[in-house]
Amino acid sequence: MPHSVRRNELANAAIKLWRGDSESLQYLGDSANYVYSFVHSGKTRYLRLTSSYDRTKEQIEAELDFIAYLHRSGVGAALPISSVARRLLEDIPFANAFLFACLFEEAEGERFRYDSAKSNKEHFRLRGRTLGQIHALSKDYVPSNSFRRFAWNEDKLLFDVEDFLPKSEKIVWQEYDALKERLRDYPKSNQTFGLIHGDFGETNYRYQDARLNIFDFDDCCYHWFAYDVAITIYPHGWRKEGLQLLEWLIEGYSENMPLSVTFADLTMFCQWRLLYMFLVYARRWGFENLSEQQAIWFAQKRENLARGYQWCS
């Protein structure tokens, strides 16, 4: 991806395709993509720049199609906005590749921040209910064109793992090989497997009027529905009230979808999430010239992986 000066130039070029206000352009950060906010028609909008090395144009078009389907079906999914040329996706040449530019509405509402001093029952039931709604709709989803999102084992992160994960990371490799083998043979059906959000945590939705407004579907892929449940609960399982939060989450989820998974298998999906996030940051940071905070983060995650995902009991 481009360095900061060139990146900002490309972002300015991109927002002109939507007639955005370049004076209001603000860089918000990067994960797999570069994200900016700016003012468009008096409202805050979000520009996402994705490298063609990370996602194909067809994969992004498939993501936008799924978002539109969920929105039409009543899910509060933040919609993409068409450019002046009436395109949802614009190509911006860069080096020997492209940056794919998308513009999204703002997801209205407040960010949820966990507070153990308060009752979180209604929030976790709402979170489960929303996730169950997405999965129930996913079961019936048929892409409107020939493009489709990738399946979990087609994820570029997994294809490239040998390029960024040293063989010296023995604990990580051991878990990776064991879990990938287990998932390869894990049963799937239309009732348990489909297109999921892929990153359904509190950073990717806003709460407003007893409703969740969801964004950032960049990780959506074909996976087990139980993995989406694991993604949203795994940061909380270590809390003394973790099992209670899980119970409330499943209560809400079950209003829209049955959750056909054992507790042991849900724990396995939490372990896969733990491993997956280690790989995400291994690719992003590498293992040389780490800050003290980054080194501590890796050390803690290695320890957690070796011990296995644990709920507080």
Stockholm file with secondary structure:
# STOCKHOLM 1.0

chainA/1-313         MPHSVRRNELANAAIKLWRGDSESLQYLGDSANYVYSFVHSGKTRYLRLTSSYDRTKEQIEAELDFIAYLHRSGVGAALPISSVARRLLEDIPFANAFLFACLFEEAEGERFRYDSAKSNKEHFRLRGRTLGQIHALSKDYVPSNSFRRFAWNEDKLLFDVEDFLPKSEKIVWQEYDALKERLRDYPKSNQTFGLIHGDFGETNYRYQDARLNIFDFDDCCYHWFAYDVAITIYPHGWRKEGLQLLEWLIEGYSENMPLSVTFADLTMFCQWRLLYMFLVYARRWGFENLSEQQAIWFAQKRENLARGYQWCS
#=GR chainA/1-313 SS CCCHHHHHHHHHHHHHTTTCEEEEEEEEEESSSEEEEEEETTEEEEEEEEETTTSCHHHHHHHHHHHHHHHHTTCEECCBCCCTTSCSCEEEEETTEEEEEEEECCCCSBCCCCCTTSCCHHHHHHHHHHHHHHHHHHHTCCCSSSCCCCBGGGCHHHHTHHHHSCTTCHHHHHHHHHHHHHHHTSCCCTTTEEEECSCCSGGGEEEETTEEEECCCTTCEEEEHHHHHHHHHTTTTTSTTHHHHHHHHHHHHTTTSCCCCCHHHHHHHHHHHHHHHHHHHHHHHCSSSCCHHHHHHHHHHHHHHHHCCCCCC
#=GC SS_cons         CCCHHHHHHHHHHHHHTTTCEEEEEEEEEESSSEEEEEEETTEEEEEEEEETTTSCHHHHHHHHHHHHHHHHTTCEECCBCCCTTSCSCEEEEETTEEEEEEEECCCCSBCCCCCTTSCCHHHHHHHHHHHHHHHHHHHTCCCSSSCCCCBGGGCHHHHTHHHHSCTTCHHHHHHHHHHHHHHHTSCCCTTTEEEECSCCSGGGEEEETTEEEECCCTTCEEEEHHHHHHHHHTTTTTSTTHHHHHHHHHHHHTTTSCCCCCHHHHHHHHHHHHHHHHHHHHHHHCSSSCCHHHHHHHHHHHHHHHHCCCCCC
//
